[in-house]
């Protein structure tokens, strides 16, 4: 039976609030541990959204040990270090610059796309970065959907982070996402959003 045909259901108000309207970027975290199973559950959701030619170029390093946190925190901007130090888990999200190696597996009706990307590194990195950035956004939504709060950040020394975690040069760090349950004073006041009259056009 084709379960995708016909009208699609929509999230109720509680679901929309969980993912969007009530969701906030956390700045501090409770000491409640985050399990490997909870982190794996995030990826089980985050792996499904669309990417160009289904290439799925995002890679994730879950950092939970004290040794791993020490390696990561030193490369963050000063104002971000306390946030990651308080988080029980931190996800380092990166682009696999050689994602095209998997094209025959993930895009089997056009395996020749692998050769196109192999021959054009600029196209490969441009398309891969766009798709990986989409995946970063969905990763945050997936964390919220599993009952965790997320604090995505890009304030870090990317070259130093890559040298620390990806010394072979294949992966390129894009974002750090702190994960856990909210601690004391976790939220700043909600900042304003631009109005539809500024952001929308109709054609």
C-alpha positions, -999 to +999 in steps of 0.1 A: +000+000+000+013+035-009+012+053+024+026+085+008-003+092-016-031+115-007-033+143+018-005+144+043-011+147+081+002+178+098+019+183+132-005+194+160+002+226+179+023+207+205+045+192+178+050+226+161+058+242+194+084+215+202+102+219+169+097+256+162+077+282+181+087+272+217+121+258+208+151+278+219+189+277+216+202+266+250+232+284+265+235+262+296+228+225+303+218+203+333+243+176+343+218+149+332+238+125+310+229+119+274+232+083+263+247+068+232+212+056+224+198+091+226+225+104+203+219+075+178+182+083+178+190+119+167+208+105+136+180+080+129+158+111+122+184+134+108+195+110+080+162+111+062+157+147+049+167+156+013+201+163-001+213+170-036+212+136-055+208+119-021+245+124-015+242+128+024+276+146+028+273+154+065+294+136+091+290+137+128+315+133+157+297+129+191+320+142+218+311+130+253+343+121+271+363+145+292+393+140+270+373+147+239+356+178+254+391+192+263+403+187+228+372+205+214+367+234+238+401+249+233+392+257+197+360+274+204+356+312+207+360+323+242+323+332+246+313+297+236+335+276+258+313+276+289+283+265+269+300+235+255+317+227+288+283+225+305+267+203+277+268+165+284+273+159+247+286+180+218+282+171+181+309+183+157+293+184+123+315+183+092+314+180+054+329+149+039+348+164+010+349+130-007+312+122-003+310+114-040+326+080-033+293+068-021+273+080-052+269+045-067+254+033-034+231+063-026+222+073-062+222+040-081+202+052-111+230+076-120+263+062-107+282+083-133+276+114-111+306+101-090+329+108-120+314+142-125+321+152-090+356+136-091+365+158-121+351+190-107+361+197-071+346+231-070+312+218-080+316+189-055+324+212-026+298+237-034+270+212-038+282+192-008+284+223+015+249+233+006+235+198+013+255+194+045+242+228+057+206+215+051+215+185+071+228+207+100+194+223+102+176+190+102+200+177+128+189+205+152+152+196+146+160+160+151+176+167+185+145+187+195+122+159+183+140+134+206+135+155+237+168+173+239+177+209+236+204+221+211+228+249+210+242+252+175+273+274+170+298+283+143+321+304+165+353+283+165+386+281+147+377+257+119+413+252+107+424+242+142+393+220+148+399+202+115+436+197+124+425+183+158+398+160+147+403+155+110+440+156+104+438+137+071+420+167+056+390+149+043+364+163+066+357+200+070+340+212+101+308+233+097+292+236+131+292+226+167+259+216+184+257+214+222+232+188+233+214+179+265+187+191+289+184+228+298+203+241+329+198+272+349+193+304+330+195+284+297+174+309+277+179+344+266+149+365+258+133+356+225+147+379+198+124+394+172+118+378+138+115+397+106+080+404+093+064+386+063+063+420+046+102+420+047+108+384+039+081+372+016+073+378-021+045+363-041+047+355-078 
